[in-house]
């Protein structure tokens, strides 16, 4: 018994120091690990705070934020903090559903396939490479960057040279050795992807670098999102300013005042469905005894229709002098304009020539609605249909073979009303059109009124019919009445 106790005492004397030593060593290692984790967290916190302060300077004392400057600052801070050699930020273009490089820092070797045939490595390779990356949009879901954008997951490639997912350029200084790809998300949506390439000390990126990059990306996403909204708003403002200018220009192309004629009363109105439209009317002095009256409708609305309307007006005014046959005038227009019209664009036009002495009215229709004519004292209006094809649909030979001129002698009190289909096709909330029949009835009711009063009443009737339903097409009317 005494021998056993002696051996136990010796054993404990030998073992306890080892156990205590091991426990002390384990405790020391744990303290080292915790201190390292604490240092990393502090580094991330300081980086995030520094980043917020750094980016906040972009917004300070500024009514607008330049997205390019913001992204450059974000990327510069991320590259410096994560000790990367180069980096890039791709933002999602919601219109094209592609990722576009909006900021690049350093010599950025692209971790995606690029065409390097035109890459000049001898002269300013960095600039050429940057342009190449900027000119290469990335598909969402394809490649490492596209995959990170769709899945919303960060990607750490420690040894990129051993990873088949990372394409490598056959140029030594453009080799990708290690790689970080971090999505930038706002809410549930990815707004961009930040990519960092190669550490400056030649080591591999580690998990701590990934965590730091993710923290910076999370902080950057908020200002980038709001800067993007501001950028979109500014683009809209710029577009609105352009539309305002276009509207003013188009308005200036329409007659600013009606010709004052001793024996003829004129009236007209034009109400585009959008800020600018494709309808057009004009009065043209052919000579001292003849006046030309045009009303036209360019297919399509908006800027395209407005531009073509302006071209049509210019060509008509240049060629109308001393041309008394409306068919010849429309043939000249078709010959000049048809080659300049897009495949899906055409122009319908009614062109009339009025002899101010005899009051003979000649008109021809290029696919346009026939004028409504009501004789003085007659209860019913008439529409004389003549053949013709819209400008821009056929060659000039076919156009000239089809179109015809109609002549009519007007007497005091006679009324002629022309219009575009936006008037007759105006819809109410139930989807019903106002229609040609209602227009003719309105003309018949108001036949004894002056030309301006007639058009004003018709416009009021159309608006009363459509109610709150949005106007879907341009509305234009032109009227002439022989004074009696």
Secondary structure, 3 states (H helix, E strand, C coil): CHHHHHHHHHHHHHHHHHHHHHHHHHHHHHHHHHHHHHHHHHHHHHHHHHHHHHHHHHHCCCCCCCHHHHHHHHHHHHHHHCCEEEEEEEEEECCCCEEEEEEEECCCCCCCCCCCCCCCCCCCHHHHHHHHHHCCCEECCCHHHHHHHHHCCCEEECCHHHCCCCCCCCCHHHCCCCEEEEEEEECCEEEEEEEEEEECCCCCCCHHHHHHHHHHHHHHHHHHHHHHHHHHHHHHHHHHHHHHHHHHHHHHHCCCCCCCCCCEEEEEEEECCCCCCCEEEEEEEEECCEEEEEEEEECCCHHHHHHHHHHHHHHHHHHCCCCCCHHHHHHHHHHHHHHHCCCCCCEEEEEEEEECCCCEEEEEEEECCCCEEECCCCCCCECCCCCCCCECCCCHHHHHHHCCEEEEECCCCCEEEEECHHHHCCECCCCCECHHHHHHHHHHHCCCCCHHHHHHHHHHHHHHHHCCCCCCCCEEEEEEEECC
